[in-house]
Amino acid sequence: PVGGGTHGAEAGLAPGPVKRRRLRAGGIPPARPAGTGADFACGCMIRGDGMAAEGAARDLEVDRILAGIGEAAYRWTVADDRIVWSPGACSLLGLDNETVIGTGQAYNALVDPQHGPSQRDLILASGVSDSGSGVPFQIEYAIRPAGPDGPLRWVEDTGRWYADGGSRPVRAEGVVRIVDERHVREERLAFLS
């Protein structure tokens, strides 16, 4: 709470005073130059200046959170076909080797062609224009991490791709998660209807 509450080590933070600021009506902090004093986000106090705020965001351990909820984030750059994944992506997808998902082409090779287009195919063939804020997508496809004769893993891929000012994609960012159980349930419901 602002104006009271716990200091430093008592709050699980490094020892030291917490900077406090008075709030205007409606809980809005008074205007001040950026990068000075405590920053407020969603009514919460963050210690220090702008650099500390960035550190606080890193302290959220986004990679750990994603792994904990069964998701992995990625960024795919089209020009070099490179995909950078958050830690835990290989484990989530049932892979032993990170190089298998290091490029768009390599990841696309895991997609079973009988069970939907890959995100790479969807993005490159979309023909949609990006107005500057990216183009959202959500797709479900099956991969075979153990090879062409291995079991299917159903992937939900949700993200946004960005263009070069028109309709030519230059990068995509998103999250993937395994949805095997949901897919089986949906197939069963479709069969019963």
Backbone as CSV, one residue per row, in Angstrom:
resi,resn,N_x,N_y,N_z,CA_x,CA_y,CA_z,C_x,C_y,C_z
1,PRO,0.826,-1.190,0.000,0.000,0.000,0.000,0.861,1.241,0.000
2,VAL,0.389,2.263,-0.646,1.119,3.514,-0.732,0.955,4.257,0.574
3,GLY,2.056,4.861,1.053,2.019,5.648,2.267,2.176,4.805,3.515
4,GLY,2.245,3.535,3.424,2.421,2.639,4.557,2.885,1.318,4.013
5,GLY,2.929,0.315,4.839,3.283,-1.002,4.318,4.677,-1.413,4.703
6,THR,5.194,-2.350,3.966,6.418,-3.032,4.324,7.601,-2.441,3.587
7,HIS,8.744,-2.384,4.256,9.973,-1.872,3.665,10.892,-3.020,3.280
8,GLY,11.737,-2.785,2.291,12.870,-3.616,1.923,12.750,-5.095,2.163
9,ALA,13.616,-5.642,3.041,13.719,-7.081,3.257,12.420,-7.672,3.776
10,GLU,11.625,-6.898,4.543,10.350,-7.403,5.047,9.403,-7.759,3.900
11,ALA,9.509,-7.063,2.778,8.642,-7.302,1.627,9.263,-8.282,0.654
12,GLY,10.417,-8.873,1.007,11.069,-9.815,0.098,11.956,-9.127,-0.917
13,LEU,12.213,-7.823,-0.724,13.054,-7.070,-1.639,14.436,-6.922,-1.020
14,ALA,15.364,-6.449,-1.807,16.690,-6.160,-1.278,16.557,-5.077,-0.219
15,PRO,17.406,-5.106,0.806,17.311,-4.095,1.848,17.431,-2.694,1.275
16,GLY,16.726,-1.778,1.888,16.781,-0.385,1.462,15.406,0.215,1.499
17,PRO,15.334,1.526,1.542,14.031,2.172,1.635,13.261,2.069,0.326
18,VAL,11.953,2.027,0.448,11.072,2.050,-0.709,10.649,3.490,-0.914
19,LYS,10.832,3.999,-2.100,10.435,5.377,-2.379,8.920,5.447,-2.459
20,ARG,8.351,6.450,-1.841,6.901,6.615,-1.828,6.536,7.938,-2.467
21,ARG,5.377,7.972,-3.056,4.866,9.202,-3.650,3.413,9.351,-3.290
22,ARG,2.999,10.565,-3.159,1.592,10.825,-2.885,0.804,10.639,-4.167
23,LEU,-0.432,10.199,-4.015,-1.308,10.016,-5.158,-2.306,11.161,-5.222
24,ARG,-2.649,11.557,-6.451,-3.719,12.530,-6.639,-5.038,11.801,-6.529
25,ALA,-6.117,12.527,-6.593,-7.450,11.922,-6.556,-7.539,10.855,-7.631
26,GLY,-8.211,9.770,-7.320,-8.366,8.685,-8.278,-7.178,7.736,-8.290
27,GLY,-6.214,7.930,-7.367,-5.082,7.011,-7.286,-4.028,7.229,-8.342
28,ILE,-4.014,8.415,-8.974,-3.062,8.694,-10.047,-1.874,9.430,-9.460
29,PRO,-0.646,8.963,-9.714,0.513,9.665,-9.175,0.679,11.017,-9.855
30,PRO,1.241,12.011,-9.148,1.482,13.306,-9.777,2.510,13.164,-10.890
31,ALA,2.428,14.042,-11.864,3.349,14.000,-13.000,4.762,14.274,-12.528
32,ARG,5.736,13.589,-13.133,7.141,13.796,-12.831,7.952,13.363,-14.035
33,PRO,9.175,13.781,-14.130,10.004,13.349,-15.258,10.204,11.841,-15.252
34,ALA,10.195,11.242,-16.430,10.388,9.790,-16.556,11.747,9.385,-16.022
35,GLY,11.794,8.205,-15.403,13.052,7.639,-14.941,13.536,8.194,-13.617
36,THR,12.652,8.901,-12.884,13.055,9.425,-11.585,12.152,8.864,-10.523
37,GLY,12.713,8.422,-9.414,11.915,7.944,-8.297,11.213,6.646,-8.600
38,ALA,10.190,6.345,-7.799,9.442,5.093,-7.943,8.468,5.193,-9.097
39,ASP,8.349,4.136,-9.849,7.392,4.071,-10.939,6.181,3.282,-10.483
40,PHE,5.016,3.648,-10.950,3.787,2.970,-10.585,3.241,2.255,-11.805
41,ALA,2.762,1.055,-11.623,2.124,0.293,-12.694,0.951,-0.448,-12.068
42,CYS,-0.235,-0.224,-12.567,-1.434,-0.903,-12.075,-1.608,-0.704,-10.567
43,GLY,-1.242,0.460,-10.057,-1.401,0.742,-8.644,-0.347,0.113,-7.759
44,CYS,0.675,-0.523,-8.335,1.717,-1.175,-7.544,2.966,-0.320,-7.563
45,MET,3.731,-0.370,-6.479,4.984,0.380,-6.436,6.120,-0.476,-6.958
46,ILE,6.993,0.153,-7.694,8.219,-0.485,-8.154,9.361,0.370,-7.630
47,ARG,10.368,-0.261,-7.041,11.473,0.487,-6.448,12.366,1.084,-7.512
48,GLY,12.900,2.257,-7.216,13.972,2.831,-8.000,13.547,3.593,-9.224
49,ASP,14.468,3.703,-10.177,14.231,4.483,-11.382,13.799,3.585,-12.534
50,GLY,13.873,4.101,-13.736,13.443,3.351,-14.911,14.181,2.045,-15.094
51,MET,15.486,2.028,-14.785,16.265,0.793,-14.913,15.772,-0.256,-13.918
52,ALA,15.391,0.187,-12.718,14.862,-0.752,-11.729,13.530,-1.313,-12.194
53,ALA,12.738,-0.495,-12.880,11.457,-0.973,-13.391,11.679,-2.081,-14.412
54,GLU,12.693,-1.908,-15.270,13.008,-2.965,-16.231,13.453,-4.221,-15.505
55,GLY,14.255,-4.056,-14.462,14.704,-5.197,-13.666,13.540,-5.897,-13.002
56,ALA,12.568,-5.116,-12.526,11.388,-5.700,-11.894,10.610,-6.532,-12.902
57,ALA,10.534,-6.067,-14.135,9.831,-6.835,-15.164,10.559,-8.150,-15.425
58,ARG,11.897,-8.105,-15.471,12.665,-9.343,-15.656,12.463,-10.279,-14.480
59,ASP,12.324,-9.693,-13.280,12.147,-10.504,-12.082,10.840,-11.296,-12.106
60,LEU,9.931,-10.938,-12.986,8.697,-11.709,-13.089,8.967,-13.124,-13.575
61,GLU,10.161,-13.352,-14.118,10.557,-14.667,-14.594,9.555,-15.206,-15.609
62,VAL,9.369,-14.447,-16.667,8.389,-14.788,-17.683,8.618,-16.189,-18.238
63,ASP,9.865,-16.566,-18.443,10.148,-17.905,-18.966,9.636,-18.985,-18.025
64,ARG,9.837,-18.783,-16.732,9.371,-19.751,-15.740,7.846,-19.798,-15.719
65,ILE,7.223,-18.647,-15.840,5.761,-18.595,-15.851,5.219,-19.332,-17.070
66,LEU,5.800,-19.070,-18.241,5.352,-19.755,-19.459,5.488,-21.268,-19.324
67,ALA,6.642,-21.711,-18.856,6.855,-23.159,-18.686,5.863,-23.726,-17.685
68,GLY,5.582,-22.975,-16.628,4.657,-23.437,-15.598,3.231,-23.602,-16.078
69,ILE,2.851,-22.828,-17.085,1.482,-22.948,-17.611,1.445,-23.739,-18.915
70,GLY,2.588,-24.340,-19.272,2.622,-25.216,-20.444,2.644,-24.479,-21.766
71,GLU,3.339,-23.345,-21.817,3.461,-22.588,-23.056,4.919,-22.233,-23.302
72,ALA,5.233,-21.970,-24.559,6.561,-21.496,-24.938,6.379,-20.341,-25.914
73,ALA,7.189,-19.312,-25.756,7.131,-18.144,-26.644,8.213,-18.268,-27.712
74,TYR,7.974,-17.604,-28.837,8.967,-17.620,-29.907,8.931,-16.313,-30.683
75,ARG,10.027,-16.052,-31.390,10.109,-14.964,-32.372,10.761,-15.550,-33.612
76,TRP,10.063,-15.454,-34.735,10.567,-15.962,-36.009,10.860,-14.777,-36.916
77,THR,12.092,-14.651,-37.382,12.441,-13.616,-38.358,12.517,-14.278,-39.728
78,VAL,11.743,-13.744,-40.651,11.585,-14.362,-41.961,12.866,-14.280,-42.788
79,ALA,13.562,-13.145,-42.767,14.736,-12.946,-43.631,15.790,-14.034,-43.433
80,ASP,16.091,-14.373,-42.181,17.098,-15.415,-41.945,16.464,-16.747,-41.536
81,ASP,15.136,-16.791,-41.487,14.345,-17.980,-41.154,14.668,-18.517,-39.760
82,ARG,15.182,-17.661,-38.882,15.587,-18.084,-37.538,14.421,-17.966,-36.565
83,ILE,14.272,-18.983,-35.710,13.289,-18.937,-34.633,14.035,-18.973,-33.309
84,VAL,13.756,-18.013,-32.451,14.300,-17.979,-31.098,13.153,-18.358,-30.165
85,TRP,13.388,-19.347,-29.319,12.367,-19.881,-28.422,12.688,-19.557,-26.973
86,SER,11.658,-19.493,-26.157,11.863,-19.378,-24.717,12.362,-20.729,-24.196
87,PRO,13.070,-20.709,-23.052,13.530,-21.974,-22.475,12.353,-22.914,-22.215
88,GLY,12.574,-24.186,-22.422,11.535,-25.177,-22.177,10.724,-25.544,-23.406
89,ALA,10.984,-24.902,-24.537,10.204,-25.176,-25.748,10.397,-26.618,-26.220
90,CYS,11.636,-27.090,-26.220,11.902,-28.465,-26.666,11.146,-29.469,-25.813
91,SER,11.210,-29.310,-24.527,10.517,-30.216,-23.614,9.009,-30.183,-23.858
92,LEU,8.463,-28.990,-23.995,7.031,-28.841,-24.242,6.610,-29.562,-25.524
93,LEU,7.399,-29.418,-26.563,7.059,-29.995,-27.861,7.469,-31.462,-27.992
94,GLY,8.134,-32.003,-26.986,8.534,-33.410,-27.021,9.775,-33.660,-27.840
95,LEU,10.693,-32.697,-27.857,11.915,-32.798,-28.650,13.142,-32.883,-27.754
96,ASP,14.184,-33.551,-28.249,15.440,-33.651,-27.514,16.466,-32.635,-27.985
97,ASN,16.307,-32.150,-29.222,17.332,-31.338,-29.852,16.773,-29.980,-30.261
98,GLU,17.392,-28.922,-29.777,16.955,-27.560,-30.056,17.084,-27.183,-31.532
99,THR,18.024,-27.781,-32.256,18.216,-27.422,-33.665,17.016,-27.822,-34.518
100,VAL,16.211,-28.757,-34.034,15.034,-29.206,-34.786,14.004,-28.087,-34.918
101,ILE,14.054,-27.099,-34.019,13.102,-25.996,-34.087,13.812,-24.650,-34.225
102,GLY,15.051,-24.658,-34.707,15.846,-23.435,-34.823,15.535,-22.578,-36.027
103,THR,14.859,-23.148,-37.029,14.477,-22.357,-38.206,13.012,-22.635,-38.531
104,GLY,12.431,-21.713,-39.276,11.046,-21.907,-39.705,10.890,-23.146,-40.562
105,GLN,11.848,-23.384,-41.438,11.798,-24.553,-42.308,11.900,-25.848,-41.501
106,ALA,12.802,-25.874,-40.515,12.962,-27.076,-39.695,11.709,-27.333,-38.858
107,TYR,11.151,-26.282,-38.267,9.935,-26.447,-37.470,8.775,-26.883,-38.365
108,ASN,8.680,-26.276,-39.540,7.631,-26.622,-40.492,7.701,-28.094,-40.893
109,ALA,8.910,-28.667,-40.940,9.078,-30.075,-41.308,8.459,-31.008,-40.265
110,LEU,8.270,-30.527,-39.026,7.632,-31.343,-37.990,6.118,-31.431,-38.166
111,VAL,5.542,-30.467,-38.890,4.086,-30.403,-39.041,3.614,-31.514,-39.966
112,ASP,2.622,-32.262,-39.491,2.035,-33.324,-40.302,1.152,-32.676,-41.367
113,PRO,1.453,-32.865,-42.662,0.720,-32.170,-43.721,-0.770,-32.530,-43.788
114,GLN,-1.153,-33.664,-43.221,-2.562,-34.065,-43.247,-3.377,-33.400,-42.138
115,HIS,-2.705,-32.685,-41.248,-3.393,-32.118,-40.091,-3.156,-30.618,-39.953
116,GLY,-3.411,-29.906,-41.019,-3.383,-28.449,-40.982,-2.084,-27.842,-41.459
117,PRO,-2.180,-26.611,-41.952,-0.974,-25.890,-42.353,-0.223,-25.412,-41.115
118,SER,1.073,-25.203,-41.259,1.868,-24.670,-40.150,1.679,-23.166,-40.076
119,GLN,2.157,-22.565,-38.992,2.084,-21.118,-38.888,2.911,-20.471,-39.981
120,ARG,4.016,-21.091,-40.346,4.868,-20.559,-41.420,4.081,-20.477,-42.724
121,ASP,3.388,-21.579,-43.067,2.586,-21.580,-44.294,1.467,-20.550,-44.226
122,LEU,0.790,-20.490,-43.089,-0.308,-19.549,-42.910,0.162,-18.112,-43.068
123,ILE,1.258,-17.761,-42.433,1.759,-16.382,-42.457,2.261,-16.000,-43.843
124,LEU,3.060,-16.854,-44.451,3.645,-16.521,-45.746,2.615,-16.460,-46.872
125,ALA,1.514,-17.170,-46.725,0.506,-17.202,-47.786,-0.732,-16.365,-47.466
126,SER,-0.711,-15.598,-46.400,-1.935,-14.922,-45.964,-2.405,-13.834,-46.923
127,GLY,-1.493,-13.043,-47.470,-1.886,-11.968,-48.372,-2.558,-10.799,-47.672
128,VAL,-2.637,-10.829,-46.356,-3.248,-9.762,-45.578,-2.226,-8.656,-45.378
129,SER,-2.683,-7.398,-45.326,-1.784,-6.275,-45.091,-1.705,-5.960,-43.605
130,ASP,-0.528,-5.570,-43.186,-0.293,-5.148,-41.806,-0.371,-3.630,-41.773
131,SER,-1.288,-3.108,-40.962,-1.456,-1.660,-40.859,-0.444,-1.029,-39.912
132,GLY,0.459,-1.823,-39.359,1.480,-1.313,-38.463,1.416,-1.920,-37.077
133,SER,0.286,-2.494,-36.717,0.158,-3.094,-35.380,0.243,-4.609,-35.428
134,GLY,0.568,-5.152,-36.578,0.672,-6.598,-36.720,-0.651,-7.230,-37.086
135,VAL,-0.589,-8.463,-37.527,-1.781,-9.219,-37.928,-1.908,-10.415,-36.980
136,PRO,-2.993,-10.471,-36.212,-3.142,-11.581,-35.271,-3.458,-12.894,-35.996
137,PHE,-3.033,-13.981,-35.398,-3.385,-15.293,-35.928,-3.526,-16.270,-34.779
138,GLN,-4.320,-17.291,-35.027,-4.441,-18.429,-34.114,-4.708,-19.632,-34.987
139,ILE,-3.874,-20.642,-34.821,-3.967,-21.820,-35.677,-3.684,-23.059,-34.830
140,GLU,-4.280,-24.152,-35.232,-4.031,-25.431,-34.587,-3.527,-26.393,-35.653
141,TYR,-2.439,-27.072,-35.343,-1.863,-28.030,-36.276,-1.221,-29.159,-35.478
142,ALA,-0.918,-30.247,-36.161,-0.292,-31.400,-35.503,1.161,-31.498,-35.932
143,ILE,2.017,-31.824,-34.971,3.426,-32.084,-35.270,3.735,-33.531,-34.904
144,ARG,4.798,-34.047,-35.512,5.286,-35.392,-35.192,6.732,-35.257,-34.721
145,PRO,6.921,-34.986,-33.411,8.279,-34.773,-32.903,9.171,-36.006,-32.970
146,ALA,8.593,-37.198,-32.998,9.388,-38.427,-33.042,9.588,-38.926,-34.472
147,GLY,9.277,-38.105,-35.455,9.450,-38.503,-36.844,8.127,-38.844,-37.506
148,PRO,8.149,-39.159,-38.806,6.922,-39.362,-39.588,6.023,-40.493,-39.090
149,ASP,6.594,-41.458,-38.385,5.788,-42.571,-37.883,5.448,-42.426,-36.402
150,GLY,5.903,-41.337,-35.802,5.657,-41.119,-34.373,4.266,-40.583,-34.105
151,PRO,3.908,-40.494,-32.833,2.582,-39.988,-32.457,2.433,-38.496,-32.755
152,LEU,1.191,-38.089,-32.958,0.878,-36.683,-33.193,0.830,-35.922,-31.875
153,ARG,1.260,-34.659,-31.900,1.080,-33.715,-30.798,0.359,-32.526,-31.396
154,TRP,-0.784,-32.169,-30.849,-1.557,-31.041,-31.360,-1.086,-29.757,-30.705
155,VAL,-0.826,-28.752,-31.537,-0.274,-27.479,-31.091,-1.259,-26.365,-31.406
156,GLU,-1.514,-25.531,-30.400,-2.237,-24.279,-30.636,-1.181,-23.188,-30.683
157,ASP,-1.165,-22.436,-31.762,-0.157,-21.410,-32.010,-0.896,-20.076,-32.133
158,THR,-0.649,-19.174,-31.200,-1.337,-17.885,-31.169,-0.294,-16.777,-31.180
159,GLY,-0.475,-15.807,-32.044,0.503,-14.727,-32.090,0.096,-13.608,-33.012
160,ARG,1.112,-12.915,-33.477,0.927,-11.756,-34.343,2.131,-11.701,-35.266
161,TRP,1.892,-11.472,-36.558,3.009,-11.301,-37.479,3.031,-9.857,-37.958
162,TYR,4.228,-9.410,-38.295,4.447,-8.017,-38.669,5.057,-7.965,-40.061
163,ALA,4.640,-6.967,-40.827,5.090,-6.845,-42.213,6.062,-5.683,-42.368
164,ASP,6.567,-5.562,-43.572,7.539,-4.527,-43.924,6.863,-3.229,-44.338
165,GLY,5.665,-2.991,-43.905,4.914,-1.806,-44.311,3.819,-2.156,-45.308
166,GLY,3.704,-3.388,-45.655,2.695,-3.850,-46.594,2.205,-5.223,-46.190
167,SER,2.282,-6.155,-47.148,1.778,-7.494,-46.860,2.883,-8.549,-46.798
168,ARG,4.149,-8.132,-46.907,5.257,-9.096,-46.852,5.717,-9.276,-45.408
169,PRO,5.477,-10.446,-44.812,5.861,-10.686,-43.421,7.373,-10.591,-43.208
170,VAL,7.769,-9.961,-42.096,9.184,-9.902,-41.741,9.470,-10.626,-40.427
171,ARG,8.470,-10.722,-39.532,8.657,-11.469,-38.292,7.303,-11.857,-37.718
172,ALA,7.350,-12.899,-36.901,6.161,-13.340,-36.168,6.579,-13.606,-34.735
173,GLU,5.680,-13.307,-33.814,5.915,-13.550,-32.393,4.673,-14.208,-31.838
174,GLY,4.861,-15.193,-30.987,3.689,-15.856,-30.444,4.025,-16.838,-29.355
175,VAL,3.015,-17.591,-28.976,3.163,-18.653,-27.988,2.535,-19.922,-28.541
176,VAL,3.118,-21.038,-28.170,2.552,-22.339,-28.536,2.249,-23.105,-27.258
177,ARG,1.262,-23.967,-27.361,0.961,-24.885,-26.265,0.403,-26.165,-26.850
178,ILE,0.571,-27.242,-26.127,0.072,-28.543,-26.563,-1.381,-28.657,-26.134
179,VAL,-2.235,-29.060,-27.084,-3.679,-29.160,-26.816,-4.205,-30.542,-27.196
180,ASP,-3.413,-31.586,-26.963,-3.799,-32.953,-27.324,-5.164,-33.328,-26.746
181,GLU,-5.343,-33.153,-25.445,-6.589,-33.560,-24.787,-7.779,-32.779,-25.321
182,ARG,-7.614,-31.480,-25.513,-8.706,-30.668,-26.057,-9.068,-31.119,-27.462
183,HIS,-8.060,-31.430,-28.271,-8.320,-31.858,-29.642,-9.106,-33.172,-29.662
184,VAL,-8.707,-34.127,-28.831,-9.416,-35.412,-28.753,-10.865,-35.182,-28.312
185,ARG,-11.056,-34.333,-27.310,-12.400,-34.023,-26.826,-13.265,-33.396,-27.915
186,GLU,-12.697,-32.448,-28.677,-13.434,-31.797,-29.753,-13.773,-32.776,-30.871
187,GLU,-12.846,-33.689,-31.202,-13.127,-34.703,-32.220,-14.258,-35.626,-31.754
188,ARG,-14.240,-36.007,-30.494,-15.275,-36.871,-29.942,-16.639,-36.167,-29.997
189,LEU,-16.679,-34.896,-29.623,-17.932,-34.138,-29.670,-18.445,-34.002,-31.102
190,ALA,-17.529,-33.767,-32.043,-17.928,-33.644,-33.447,-18.487,-34.977,-33.958
191,PHE,-17.893,-36.074,-33.537,-18.351,-37.396,-33.944,-19.744,-37.681,-33.394
192,LEU,-19.991,-37.277,-32.157,-21.277,-37.541,-31.497,-22.403,-36.654,-32.025
193,SER,-22.088,-35.541,-32.623,-23.152,-34.625,-33.084,-23.640,-34.946,-34.469
